[in-house]
Amino acid sequence: MWVTAWLLEGVTVEPWWAAIIVAVVLGLINTFIRPVVKLLALPLNIVTLGLFSLVINALMVMLCDWFTPYLQVENFLYALWFSIVLTVVNWVLHLFTGKD
């Protein structure tokens, strides 16, 4: 979480230890709210061949920004980039750990 915020200038997580709180909140949002939103947006997701999932991920980041005072996202475009970069960072970390 902190690495992703460090890479993007429009996203800040301050102080550094708050990245853990932001990660927990984003995890809770992705566990409870995201499945409902994905189910409701399924027709739109089918029409866009899955690209609407990126919009849903960005909306979840914006929701996390609204819930926590430690995460500041300037606008929707930064939230979209944040979700993409976070996915890439998680993928790279997964390559290094080698766990399935």
N, C-alpha and C positions, 0 to 999 in steps of 0.2 A: 504494500500500500504506500509506504513512504517513498520507495524508489520511483513508483509511478508518479507521485505528486512532485518529486524532485525533477523528473524529466519534463513535465509540462508546466509552463510558466503561469497558466491560468488556473491552476489547481494548487491549493496550499493545505497542508496538514500541519498544524502547529499546536502545541509543541510536538517534538518527535515521538514521544511515548503515546501520544493520542492516536497514532496510526493503528495501534492495537484495538482501541475502542472503536475507531471507524471501521476496522475490518470485522469486528464482532457485529456491529450494527448492520453493515452491508450483508454479512452472512445471514443474519436474521431476516432482513428484507428479502434476500434471495430465497430463503427457505419458505417463508410464509406468504409473501405478497406476489412475488414474481410468477409462481405457477398459476395463480388466478388470472393475472394479467395476460400471460401467454395463452391461456385457454380462451379468454375473451377475444384475443387478437388473432386467433388461429386462422380465420378466413383471410385476413389481411396478410398474415405471414405466408400463407400458401400462395396468394397472388403475387407477392414480391419474392417468391422463391427463397424465403428465409431471411432476407435482408432486413425485414422489420424487427428481427431479433436484436439487431444492433441498436435500434431506437429504443426497444424495451430495456436493454442494458443501460443505456444512457439515462433513461427515466428513473431507473432504480438508483443510479448514482446521484441524480438530482434529489431524489427522495431522501437518500442518506445525508446529503448536504443539508436538507431541511431539518432532519432529526438531530443532527449533531452540530455543536458549535465549533468543533475542531476542524471540520472539513469545509473549505470554501471553494466552490466551483463558480467561475465567472459567468458562464453561459452554457447553453445546450451543446454547442459545438465542442467545448472543452470536456463536457461530460461524455460525449461520444468518443473523443480521442482517449479520455481516461479509461473507458471500458475496453477499448481496443488495446491500448498499451498494457493495461492490467492483465488482459488475457495472454499477451505475448510474454510478459514477465513471468507469469505463472507457468507457462509452457516451458520457458528456459529453465526455471528452477526445478521443474519436474524432470527435465532432461538430466540435470546434475544429480538429483537424488535417486533417480532410477526406480522409484516405487510406482506400482500400478494403482 
